[in-house]
Amino acid sequence: MRELLEEFIDNLKKQDVAKVIVTSREELKREIVKFLWKKNISEVVTSPEELYNQLHLYPYLQSIGREFPRKSENVVGIFQVESGVANTGTLLTIHSNRYEKLASLLPEVTIGLIEEEKIVPDIDKLFDLITPDRDMTLITGPSKTADIEKIIVKGAHGPRELNVFIIKKEGGRSPL
């Protein structure tokens, strides 16, 4: 498992993705709040919606619920990652509705939460684990394009900044 985690982290770096490793629910909450306060952000949208309450963020941050703003620059999307691919740094998200999908794609800054044991070696192993009847998104790094004059532009078609919080089991139990 350690090798998969190291490979996953190396490939996140190659995709310009920041990572934070935590081992408890309190540490996860503290790191999320610290990250958002540093960016002067107080509103979040989560996927799934109940993640906001599960993480007990309400004393610190305001959920915007389903009222997604037209401008998403002051909102962070926090989403649960179903699986991660070590050899590419790709994240798999599964959605039960359109709103949950927007939480990982619309805000300029997003945070994916993944449990260490959900990291698989490659895309083939990932597709062995999932069923095709689910609405899912594969995310590899922040949105970027070089369509215009071959200059790389971040955030053209999705989040400008992607952050991944990796949750390691503490005492055999995941904090999520």
N, C-alpha and C positions, 0 to 999 in steps of 0.2 A: 504493500500500500504506500509506503514511504516513497518508492521510486515513481509511482503514478502521480503522487502529490507534487513532487519536485518537477516532473516533466510538465504537469499542468501549469504550475507557477511559471516555469521558464517560457511556456508558450503564451501565457497571459501577458508577460513582459514584452514579448515580440509583437503582440497586438496592441501595445500601448494601453494596457489595462492595469489599473492599480489594484493591489490585493491587501487584505487585512486578514490575519488569522486569529480566531478567538476560540475559547474553550468553554465558555459558560454563557447562559442567557443574560446575566448581568453585564458581562464583558461585551457581549454583542450589542446590547442596548446602549451601553456607555460609548462604544466606538461609533455607532450610528449617530447618536446625538452629537458627539464631539465633531464628527465629520460634517454634519449639517450645520452646526453652529459656526464652524470655521468658514463655511461658504455663505453664512448669513441666510439660511433657508429654514423656514418654520412650517412649511406645508409639504405633506407627502401624499402620494397615492400608492396603494399597495395592491399586490396581486399574489395570492388571493386576498380579497377584502379583509377577511378576518385576521390576516397577518398583523395588521396594525394593533389589534387588541391582544393577540398572542404575545407580541413583543413588549406590550405595556408601554407604548410610546406616548399615549395620551397625556401624561403629565408634562411632557416636554414639547410635543409637536402637535400640530393641528392636521387632522385628516381632511382632505377636501372631498371625500366621499365620491359620488359619481358625477359631481359637477366639475368636469375637467375644463380648465381655463383655456381660452384661445391662445394666450401666450404661456408657454410652459417653462420659461426661463427661471422662475423662482420656485419651481416645484421639482421635487425629486421623486422618481419612481423607484420603489423598493419591491423586488419581486423574488419569488421562490424559484430556484433552479431545480428542475427535476433530475438532471444529470449533466455531467461535464465530460468533455473528451480531452484526455491528457495530451495526445499527440498534435492537437491543433489549438487548444485553449477555448474550444467552442462550448457554449452553454445551451442547454435545451430547456425551454419553458413550455409548459402545457397549460392551456387556458380553457376555462369552462364558459366564458362569455367574452364578447368584444371589449368590454371595459377592462377586463384583466389583461388582455393583449396590449391595450394602449399604455398600461402602466410600465411596460418594458420597452416601448417603442417611441412614445411621444415626448416625454420630458428630455431636456437637454442633458441632464445628469441622471444616471440610473445606478442602482446598487442591486446586484444579484446575490442572493444568499444560497450557498451550496454546502451541504454536509459532505465531509471528506470521503465517506464511504460511497458516495454517489458518483465518484469519478471513475470512468471506464477508460481502457487503454486507447481505443480507436473508434471511428465512426461505425465500423461493422458491428462491434460489440454493442454500441448504442442502439442500432436498429434491430438487433436481436431482442432488446429489452422492451421496445415500445410497440404499441398497436397502432395501425394506420388510421383508425377511426377517431383519433383525437385531434383537436386543433392545437398545433404546436408551432414554435418558432425556434430556429437555430440562430444563435448570435455569436459571431466571432469578432470581438473588438468593437470599438465605437464606430459609428457611421462615418464613412469617408469616401470621397470620390475625387477623381482627377479628370473629369470630363471637360472642364473648362480650361483651356490653354495648358493642360497637363500639370496644373498646380493642385496639390492635394488640399482639399477643403474638408474639414471635419464637421459633422452634424448636418450635412446636406439632406439626408434622407432618414434621419433618426437621431439617437442620442449622440451628443458631442463627446461625452465622457462616460465611460463604463467603469464601474468599480465592482470588485468581487470580494465578498466577505466569506471566507472559508471557515466552516464550523467543525472543529475537531471534537470527537466524543470525549466526554469527561466522565470517568468512572463507568464506562460502558453504555452511557446514555447520551443521546444528542440533546443539546439545549433547546432545539426547536420543538 
